[in-house]
Amino acid sequence: MAVQTVTIVGVGLIGGSFGLALRAHGFGGRILGVSSPRTLEAALARGAVDAASPLEEAVRAADLVYLAQPVDRILDLLPQVRRFVQPHALVTDCGSTKEAIVARAGEVFDKAPWFVGGHPMAGKEGRGVQLAEPELFEGCTYVLTPFDGVLPNDPVVESFVTWLEKFGCQIQLRSAAEHDKIVSWTSHLPQLVSTALASCVDENLKRREDLAVAGPALGDMTRLAESSFDIWKDIVSTNRGNLAEALSAYIESLEDCRKKLGTEELARYFDRAGKFRQKL
C-alpha cells in the first residue's frame, strides 16, 4: 500500500522540511500537521502541511506518522500514538538519539502497525519551520534503526524508504546502540566542543572590541554554539555515557597537545588532522 496520508507531529525545521520535500518530489496525498497553533500557522503558510489536526484525529488518518519532536517528547508520545494508529500504518521518528526511543517503542509496538526508528543527519543551528527547506535532506545520510536490524517487508515501509531515496538520502541501517555510539563522536562531541570554546573565549576576552581581532576560524569553530539547549538537553541526557567517553578522550587529546607545544611532536596532530579532514 502506497502512503496516501502523512501526519507530521512537530512541524519545525525537520518536520517542516519533510513536508516540503514530499511536495517538492511529487507527493500527491494529504499532509496533516500536529504542533502548536503558532507553528501550524507558519507551516500552513509555507505549504509544509495541508491542514492542522489534533493528535488523535491526525494519527488515526495516517498511513505514515512522522514524529519530529525532541527526544523526551517522542518518548512521551509513543504510547499515545500506538493507541491511535491504524494497523497498516508505519510510525517513524527523527530523534537524534535512538536507544531510548527504540526501547520505548519496543514496549508498545509489536508487528503491524510498524515502528522504525530514524535519524536524518541534517539540520541547522536555528530551529522552526521558518528555516525549513525541501532540499534539507539532499545528500544526507539517513540512519534507520529497525528493531532486529532488518526493515519490515511491508508496502508502507517500502513506500517510506522510496520517498527518502527520492529526497536524495543515503540510507544506512544501524542498531540503535551503534547509532548512538557513532553520533556521540560525529555530532554530539562537536556541539559541546563548539559550546565550550565559545563560553571559554567569552569568559577570557571581556572587552567587546577584542573580538574584532579575530579571523574566520573563531566564527567557524563556534557556529554550533548558536544551537538551542532546549533541543540538546534531551540528546545529552539520553546519550550521556557515550558522550562522557568521547569528551574524556577529547580532553586527553587536548592535554597531550598542550604538553607538546613548542615541540616537533605537535606536527603529528596537524598531519593526522589534515588527513582526517580530507577523508571527511
C-alpha positions in Angstrom: 0.0 0.0 0.0 1.4 3.4 -1.0 1.4 6.2 1.5 -1.6 8.4 0.9 -1.8 10.4 4.2 1.2 11.6 6.2 0.9 13.0 9.7 3.9 15.1 10.9 3.9 15.5 14.6 6.2 18.5 15.3 6.3 20.7 12.2 9.6 22.5 13.0 12.8 22.5 11.0 13.0 18.8 10.3 9.3 18.1 10.2 8.6 21.1 8.1 11.4 20.1 5.7 10.0 16.6 5.5 6.6 18.0 4.4 8.2 20.4 1.9 10.4 17.6 0.5 7.4 15.4 0.0 5.6 18.1 -2.0 8.7 19.0 -4.0 9.2 15.4 -5.1 5.6 14.8 -6.2 3.7 13.5 -3.2 0.0 13.9 -4.1 -1.6 12.8 -0.9 -2.6 14.7 2.3 -0.1 16.1 4.8 -1.5 16.7 8.3 0.3 18.7 10.9 0.2 18.4 14.7 2.0 21.2 16.5 1.4 24.4 18.4 -1.1 26.9 16.8 1.7 29.4 16.0 3.8 26.7 14.4 0.9 25.3 12.4 0.0 28.8 11.1 3.5 29.2 9.8 3.6 25.6 8.4 0.4 26.1 6.5 1.6 29.4 5.1 4.8 27.7 3.8 2.9 24.7 2.4 4.7 22.2 4.7 1.3 20.8 5.7 -2.2 20.9 4.1 -4.2 21.0 7.4 -3.8 21.2 11.1 -5.3 18.5 13.2 -5.5 17.2 16.8 -3.1 14.3 17.5 -5.7 11.5 17.8 -7.5 12.5 14.6 -4.3 13.0 12.6 -2.7 9.7 13.7 -5.9 7.7 13.0 -6.0 9.2 9.5 -2.3 8.4 8.7 -0.6 5.8 6.7 2.7 7.3 7.8 3.3 9.0 11.2 6.5 11.1 11.3 7.5 12.1 14.9 9.7 15.2 14.6 9.9 16.5 18.2 12.6 16.5 20.9 13.6 13.1 22.2 11.8 13.3 25.5 8.6 14.4 23.8 8.8 11.5 21.4 9.3 9.1 24.3 6.1 10.5 25.9 4.1 10.4 22.7 4.8 6.8 21.6 2.2 5.1 23.8 -0.5 7.6 22.7 0.4 7.2 19.0 0.3 3.4 19.4 -3.3 3.6 20.7 -4.5 5.7 17.8 -2.5 4.4 14.8 -4.1 2.2 12.1 -2.9 -1.5 11.9 -1.5 -1.0 8.3 0.5 2.2 9.2 4.1 3.0 9.8 5.3 5.1 12.7 8.8 6.6 12.4 10.8 9.3 14.2 13.7 11.6 13.6 15.1 11.8 17.1 18.8 12.5 17.5 19.4 9.5 19.8 17.9 6.1 19.2 18.4 3.7 22.1 15.9 5.2 24.4 13.3 5.7 21.7 13.7 2.2 20.2 13.5 0.7 23.6 10.3 2.5 24.4 8.8 1.7 21.0 9.7 -2.0 21.6 7.5 -1.9 24.7 4.4 -0.6 22.9 4.8 -1.9 19.3 4.9 -5.5 18.1 4.5 -6.0 14.4 1.8 -4.2 12.5 1.5 -1.3 12.9 5.2 -1.0 12.3 7.7 1.2 14.0 11.1 2.0 12.5 13.4 4.5 14.3 15.2 7.0 12.2 17.6 9.9 12.2 18.4 12.2 9.3 22.0 13.6 9.6 20.8 17.0 8.5 19.9 20.2 10.2 20.8 23.8 11.0 21.8 25.8 14.1 18.4 27.5 14.1 15.0 26.0 14.7 11.5 26.4 13.5 9.5 25.8 10.3 10.6 29.2 9.0 14.0 27.7 8.3 12.6 24.5 6.7 13.6 23.8 3.1 12.8 20.9 0.8 16.5 20.4 0.0 17.5 19.8 3.6 17.8 16.0 3.2 19.5 16.1 -0.1 22.8 14.1 0.0 22.5 13.4 3.8 22.9 10.1 5.5 19.5 8.9 6.8 20.0 6.3 9.5 17.2 3.8 10.1 17.2 1.6 13.2 14.6 -1.2 12.9 14.2 -3.5 15.9 16.0 -6.5 14.5 18.3 -4.7 12.1 16.1 -5.6 9.1 13.4 -3.4 7.7 9.9 -4.9 7.8 8.8 -6.4 4.4 5.7 -4.2 4.1 4.5 -1.9 1.3 4.1 1.1 3.6 7.7 0.7 4.8 8.9 0.3 1.2 7.0 3.5 0.2 8.6 5.5 3.0 12.1 4.3 2.0 11.3 5.2 -1.6 10.4 8.7 -0.6 13.7 9.1 1.3 15.6 7.9 -1.8 13.7 10.5 -3.9 14.8 13.2 -1.4 18.4 12.2 -2.2 19.1 10.5 1.2 21.8 7.9 1.6 20.1 5.2 3.8 22.1 3.2 6.4 20.7 0.5 8.7 22.3 0.5 12.1 21.4 -0.8 15.6 20.2 1.9 18.0 23.3 1.3 20.2 25.7 1.6 17.3 24.0 4.8 16.1 24.2 6.4 19.5 27.9 5.5 19.9 28.8 6.9 16.5 26.9 10.2 16.8 28.5 10.8 20.2 31.7 11.4 18.2 30.3 12.8 14.9 27.6 15.1 16.1 27.4 15.5 19.9 31.1 16.0 20.7 31.4 18.7 18.0 28.4 20.5 19.5 29.8 20.5 23.0 33.3 21.4 21.8 31.8 24.4 20.0 29.8 25.4 23.0 32.7 25.1 25.4 35.0 27.1 23.1 32.5 29.9 22.8 32.0 30.0 26.6 35.8 29.9 27.2 36.6 32.8 24.9 33.7 34.9 26.2 34.9 34.3 29.7 38.5 35.3 28.9 38.1 38.2 26.4 35.9 40.6 28.4 36.2 43.6 26.0 33.9 43.5 23.0 36.5 45.3 20.9 38.9 42.4 21.3 36.6 40.2 19.2 37.4 42.4 16.3 40.9 40.9 16.4 39.7 37.6 15.1 39.9 35.8 11.8 37.3 33.5 10.4 38.5 30.5 12.4 36.7 31.6 15.6 33.4 32.0 13.7 33.8 28.6 12.0 34.5 26.8 15.3 31.7 28.5 17.3 29.0 28.2 14.6 27.3 25.3 16.5 27.3 27.4 19.7 24.1 29.0 18.4 22.2 25.8 18.9 19.4 25.8 21.5 19.8 23.9 24.8 16.1 23.2 24.6 17.0 20.7 21.8 20.3 19.5 23.2 19.3 18.7 26.8 17.3 15.6 25.7 20.1 14.5 23.4 22.8 14.8 26.1 20.7 13.1 28.8 19.8 10.1 26.6 23.4 9.6 25.3 25.3 10.6 28.4 27.5 7.6 28.7 28.8 7.7 25.2 29.3 11.4 25.2 31.2 11.3 28.5 33.6 8.8 26.9 34.1 11.0 23.9 34.6 14.1 26.0 37.2 12.3 28.1 39.1 11.2 25.0 39.0 14.8 23.6 40.2 16.3 26.9 43.1 13.8 26.9 44.0 14.8 23.4 44.0 18.5 24.3 46.2 17.8 27.3 48.6 15.9 25.0 48.7 18.8 22.6 49.5 21.2 25.5 52.4 19.0 26.6 53.8 19.1 23.0 53.5 22.8 22.5 56.8 24.1 21.1 58.0 20.7 20.0 58.2 18.9 16.7 55.9 16.2 18.1 52.9 18.6 17.7 53.3 18.1 13.9 51.8 14.7 14.1 48.5 16.2 15.3 48.4 18.5 12.3 49.3 15.7 9.9 46.7 13.4 11.3 44.0 16.1 11.5 44.7 17.2 7.9 44.3 13.6 6.7 41.1 13.2 8.6 39.7 16.4 7.1 40.4 15.1 3.6 38.6 11.9 4.4 35.6 13.8 5.7 
